[in-house]
Amino acid sequence: MVVQASPDAAAARLVDDQAVIVTVDSRSGEVRACGDLTGYCVGMNPWRRELLQGQKAPVALAHHAVRPNAGADAANTAAADADMAAADANQAIQQGAARHGGER
């Protein structure tokens, strides 16, 4: 793909873009990605034709990835569950005390 250069020497070039802005048209499904300084856009519409078998999800994998820190995630989840259970118990105690006029 050849991008035509601007006759203005000060005009931004593709290499000057600092971010890519991506938009999706919710009606047509068209996706556009545009440079923030050049305004140069590329687009596609994945809904124009049926997807090929290799483009459909989920894809078949020979091996699955192993998440790093999987043990830490499980420990964090267990700790968060315990915190939520304690908060629920504390709230139930407070609600019970409020119903009985603060008596325990």
C-alpha positions in Angstrom: 0.0 0.0 0.0 1.4 3.4 -1.0 0.3 6.5 0.9 0.5 9.6 -1.2 2.7 12.2 0.4 1.3 15.7 1.1 2.8 18.6 -0.8 3.1 20.4 2.6 6.4 19.5 4.2 5.1 20.2 7.6 2.1 17.8 7.3 2.2 14.8 9.5 3.3 11.5 8.1 2.3 7.9 9.1 5.5 7.7 11.2 4.3 10.8 13.2 1.1 9.2 14.4 1.2 8.7 18.2 -2.1 6.8 18.6 -4.5 4.8 16.5 -8.2 5.6 17.0 -10.5 2.7 16.3 -14.2 3.1 15.6 -17.0 0.6 14.9 -20.2 1.5 13.1 -22.9 -0.3 15.1 -25.2 -0.5 12.1 -22.9 -1.8 9.4 -20.2 -3.4 11.5 -17.5 -1.5 9.6 -14.3 -1.1 11.6 -11.9 1.9 11.0 -8.5 2.5 12.5 -7.2 6.1 12.0 -4.0 7.8 12.9 -4.4 10.6 15.3 -2.1 13.1 13.5 -2.4 12.1 9.9 -6.0 11.2 9.8 -5.1 8.3 7.6 -7.6 5.4 8.0 -7.8 1.8 7.1 -11.1 0.0 7.3 -12.8 -3.4 7.0 -16.3 -4.9 7.4 -16.1 -8.4 8.8 -19.9 -8.9 8.3 -19.9 -8.5 4.5 -19.5 -12.2 3.9 -19.6 -15.4 5.9 -16.6 -16.1 8.1 -14.2 -18.8 7.0 -14.0 -21.9 9.3 -10.6 -20.8 10.6 -12.0 -17.4 11.6 -14.8 -18.8 13.8 -14.4 -19.0 17.6 -13.4 -20.8 19.6 -10.4 -22.0 17.7 -9.0 -25.5 18.2 -5.7 -25.5 20.1 -3.0 -28.2 20.3 -1.9 -26.9 23.7 -3.5 -24.5 26.2 -1.6 -21.6 27.8 -0.7 -21.8 31.4 -1.4 -18.6 33.3 1.4 -17.3 35.4 0.6 -16.9 39.1 -2.5 -19.2 38.7 -1.9 -20.3 42.4 -1.8 -16.6 43.5 -5.1 -15.9 41.6 -6.8 -18.8 43.4 -5.5 -17.6 46.8 -6.6 -14.0 46.0 -10.1 -15.3 45.0 -10.4 -17.3 48.2 -9.3 -14.3 50.3 -11.8 -12.1 48.5 -14.6 -14.7 49.0 -13.8 -14.9 52.7 -13.9 -11.1 53.0 -17.3 -11.0 51.3 -18.6 -13.7 53.6 -17.4 -11.8 56.6 -18.9 -8.5 55.4 -22.3 -10.3 54.7 -22.2 -11.8 58.2 -21.4 -8.5 59.8 -24.2 -6.8 57.8 -26.7 -9.6 59.0 -25.6 -9.0 62.6 -26.1 -5.3 62.3 -29.5 -5.7 60.7 -30.6 -8.2 63.4 -29.4 -5.7 66.1 -31.4 -2.9 64.5 -34.5 -5.0 64.4 -34.2 -5.8 68.1 -33.5 -2.2 69.2 -29.7 -2.7 69.5 -30.1 -5.6 72.0 -27.9 -8.6 71.7 
